[in-house]
């Protein structure tokens, strides 16, 4: 039920005027993807700096909280750039995204990364006095793993083909749908249905 | 032309055949290349922002550079190795791509900019290390670096989308 509504929403999105305009312009897509990547450089660069500090490889003897505070605005700017350009790119191929497991994996990881970033990660980086070294290391590793995961899944959207069967089968459980998606990826990797960016 | 014959030779090597025949080589190299470029641009931007007085203002510049440059070099290594392999998988096609030429030129300019910065004004960083805003020449280097890397990313995307031409 909910999946039928979701598919209808994605279909509507792809047929909006803006989405059609983007889809038919290679220049617009290339520009949006460039903006998306620049936002990503900003986001990953600043988060990497903070997480390296948490891992004990900070800048000189600068406290983590100071580095985190000074980079906070730029991390948010990077995220904002990505969240502004991402949905526009998505809209131009919404139905394809809907049918591509990598897209849903990216959304799941993105949700986790954002939630983690603004709660646990924020609290640990801003903690004064700093949290124990071991906890800081775990938090930094989870943060880096989540954001790199988001980036890899994003690349996966372009690499993996959409499934013939929609990911959201109204009769299947979440587990069976996930299994379908993974099976699909494995089968198609063998068959050589993996395309590049062109 | 000389460059074209090099590209034609590259397209005829066993390495090229290997890369083309594999379903995974291109997507995998493309992914590594993107991560590498994001790492380079993301870390260099931090230094650029610091030079321009837009971020990390309380951090001494030399300390920031010492910490960040190894990460930048790692990213650069990933980017160059994967980029070289991607190039050799379709050398003649890249020869005919204006976007590719622009990207290589921009990379060279970014390199020259960094080299000049490190060889000149950065030599006496000790004198302006703690200033929240660096001297004009260092700010210029930071601004140019920022613009070059944004343009490199855009040119990279254009390689994938812009058509090739017969450039002779």
Contacts between the chains, C-beta under 8 A, distances in Angstrom:
chain1	res1	chain2	res2	distance
A	26	B	161	4.3
A	26	B	162	7.2
A	27	B	161	7.3
A	29	B	161	6.4
A	30	B	154	7.5
A	30	B	157	4.5
A	30	B	158	5.5
A	30	B	160	7.1
A	30	B	161	4.2
A	30	B	162	7.3
A	31	B	154	7.4
A	31	B	157	7.8
A	33	B	157	4.9
A	34	B	150	7.9
A	34	B	153	5.4
A	34	B	154	4.1
A	34	B	156	8.0
A	34	B	157	4.6
A	37	B	34	7.3
A	37	B	37	7.6
A	37	B	38	6.7
A	37	B	153	5.0
A	37	B	157	7.1
A	38	B	41	7.3
A	38	B	150	5.8
A	38	B	153	5.8
A	40	B	38	5.4
A	40	B	42	7.7
A	41	B	37	7.8
A	41	B	38	4.9
A	41	B	41	3.9
A	41	B	42	4.0
A	41	B	45	6.3
A	41	B	149	7.6
A	41	B	153	7.2
A	42	B	42	6.6
A	42	B	45	6.4
A	43	B	42	7.7
A	44	B	38	5.4
A	44	B	39	7.2
A	44	B	42	4.8
A	45	B	38	7.8
A	45	B	39	7.7
A	45	B	41	7.2
A	45	B	42	2.4
A	45	B	43	5.3
A	45	B	45	5.5
A	45	B	46	5.6
A	46	B	42	7.4
A	46	B	46	6.9
A	48	B	39	7.6
A	48	B	42	6.6
A	48	B	43	7.1
A	48	B	71	6.8
A	49	B	43	7.8
A	49	B	46	6.0
A	49	B	68	7.2
A	52	B	67	7.4
A	52	B	71	7.6
A	57	B	67	7.1
A	58	B	67	7.3
A	59	B	56	7.8
A	59	B	59	5.4
A	59	B	63	5.0
A	59	B	64	5.5
A	59	B	67	4.8
A	60	B	59	7.6
A	60	B	60	6.8
A	60	B	63	4.0
A	60	B	67	7.6
A	62	B	58	7.9
A	62	B	59	5.8
A	62	B	63	7.4
A	66	B	58	6.5
A	66	B	59	7.9
A	67	B	56	7.1
A	67	B	59	7.2
A	70	B	55	6.0
A	70	B	56	5.0
A	70	B	57	6.9
A	70	B	58	6.7
A	70	B	59	7.3
A	71	B	46	7.7
A	71	B	55	6.4
A	71	B	56	6.9
A	73	B	55	7.6
A	74	B	49	6.9
A	74	B	55	5.7
A	148	B	35	7.6
A	151	B	34	7.7
A	151	B	35	6.5
A	151	B	38	7.1
A	152	B	31	6.7
A	155	B	27	7.6
A	155	B	30	7.2
A	155	B	31	4.7
A	155	B	34	6.2
A	159	B	27	4.3
A	159	B	30	7.9
A	159	B	31	7.6
A	189	B	23	7.0
A	189	B	24	7.4
A	192	B	23	4.3
A	194	B	23	4.8
A	194	B	24	6.6
A	194	B	27	5.8
A	195	B	27	7.7
A	196	B	26	4.3
A	196	B	27	5.8
A	196	B	30	6.3
A	197	B	30	6.1
A	197	B	160	4.8
A	198	B	160	6.0
